Amino acid sequence: MSGRMLLRAGADGTELGRQLPEKGTGPVELYLTGEQAGALRGKGVRLTEKKVSAQTHNRLKAAGDGVFRPYCREGGLKHQMAEDVVG
C-alpha cells in the first residue's frame, strides 16, 4: 500500500508524512471514518482498530478539539475581525 492510497482515502498528508519510513514499510496511525476504513479494506488494506478506554474517550470528548471559537462573545471571531479591520 502506498501513501498515495491513504491520501486518496482522506488521510491527513501532514500527519501521514511524519509517520512514513524513508525506506520500506512501517505502521501508521490514522483517524478514519467508517466509510474511509471500509474503502481501504475493500482495496485489501489490513487495518487494526485502536480502542481507547471509556474514561479516555470521555476526557477527550470533554476537552473538545480546540478548534471551535465562538463568534459573538468577547474575544470571539467577530471581535477579532473588527480589530483586524480597524488595526
C-alpha positions, -999 to +999 in steps of 0.1 A: +000+000+000+013+034-008+009+068+010-010+080-021-037+054-014-041+067+021-042+103+009-069+094-016-089+078+012-088+111+031-058+107+055-041+139+066-009+142+045+009+163+071+004+137+098+010+108+075+043+123+063+056+123+098+049+086+102+061+071+069+095+055+070+121+067+044+125+032+031+105+000+033+073-004+052+060+005+086+029+011+107+010+043+106-018+056+128-048+072+111-081+087+122-106+074+096-144+074+093-161+041+089-166+048+052-129+056+047-119+024+066-143+003+046-130+017+013-094+008+023-104-026+035-121-031+001-088-025-016-071-051+006-056-028+032-053-045+066-065-022+094-064-027+131-088-006+152-072+011+181-096+013+211-094+038+239-109+033+273-143+048+281-125+071+306-101+084+280-129+088+255-149+109+279-119+130+288-112+137+251-148+144+244-150+169+272-118+186+262-130+192+226-107+195+196-096+230+204-108+243+170-141+258+179-142+295+187-173+315+195-184+342+171-202+368+192-186+365+227-158+388+238-126+375+222-146+357+196-142+358+158-164+388+153-143+408+178-111+396+162-123+405+127-134+440+138-099+446+154-082+434+122-102+459+101-096+488+124-059+479+133 
